[in-house]
Amino acid sequence: MSLNPMILFRLDPTQDTRWTEFIERSDGASIFHTVGWLKALRDTYNYKPIAFTTSAPQETMKNAIVFCEVDSWITGRRLVSLPFSDHCQPLTASASDFGFLLRSLQEEMKAERWRYLEVRPAHVKLDDPEGSTGFAAVRRYYWHLLDLEGDLNRVLGRFDKDSVQRRIHHAERMGLIEKIGTSEEQLKQFYALFVVTRSRHHVPPMPYTWFHNLIQNLGQALQIRLAFMQDKPVAAILTLRFKNVLYYKYGCSDLRFNRLGAMPWLLWRAICDAKLCGANKFDLGRTEDDNAGLLAFKNNWGSPPNQLTYWRYPATLPFDSIASWKLKLAKRVFARMPGSLLTISGRLMYKHIG
């Protein structure tokens, strides 16, 4: 008896009523798979969310890979899973399902006029696409995923005593005040610090509308936490929550107040609150391999980094070899820009580079 052949179906995960239920029961799903995150990408950058599955429209979904179609007159038309997302695990139960979905998308590339496909799996348990399907590694990052099992004292004890524990206690002694919320005023305070921080690193900030749309679409899954010294905001973080995982997505600070230890204090406060709500993992996000300062900061939180690998088809020159010089050149240009012009640059460029 022959098995029914698999067929490729596509759907809009922001409209298909099966999507939310599917990711709720999928072990590999993250905040980046949620309808709220996908809607924020669509509303901010005009990306088109598309998911591909072997499950027919009338069936319960059993697998999927979600992408955004990026259509830029500057950088071309392609599928990315997913733009501005640290990772996006293909939600497939078997290697055969995963392979079929990728091969089917490769076959559709010419008709759809996609320049390339890019997947950003979170876990190395997936089959290596480089040898089997023509995908090649285009970028690698470090990725810290902290274990929050045990009581708070045990969790705190895993952190570096000097760089984390003592700075948390110092911040408490200094009398920092924390404010949590997503009001327009709190978003403006966060964004002001965010622009200052990005300018310090010579990188254009994400547009203000991106954060506004995240708040509108993610609701209670998102929190802005601000640290104040008296009436002045000195640091802020933006965290996300999905199922039992807390995600640290953005952080920013006023360098003049770095001695207060506000950043580790805010992260610790977020961990404490997340633990009360049942979280057992803390995703500290990806880190570029040449960002020694940020890597050292995350290494102090007691968990060795994993490696994230992004894969692209068709296989071209590795990302690092074709783009690193462009990035270095761009940073030199950005370093000479005033903050206001850097903000405008971010508003114009990010929709083309997802």
Protein Blocks (a to p, Z undefined) as FASTA:
>chain_A
ZZdddddddddfklmmklmmmmmmpmkbcfklpmklmmmmmmmnopacddddfbdfkbcc
fbdcdddddddfklopaddddehiabdcdddfbfklmmmmmmmmmmmmmmnopabdcddd
fbfkbccfklmnopacfbdcddddddfedcfklmmmmpcfklmmmmmmmmmmnopacddd
jbfklmmmmmmmmmmmmmmnopacddfklmmmmmmmnmmmpccddddehjacfbdcdddd
ehjbccdfbdcddfklmmnommmmmmmmmmmmmmmnopabdcebjadfklmmlmmmmmmn
opacdddddddddddddfklmmmmmmmmmmmmmmmpcfklmmmmmmmmmmmmZZ
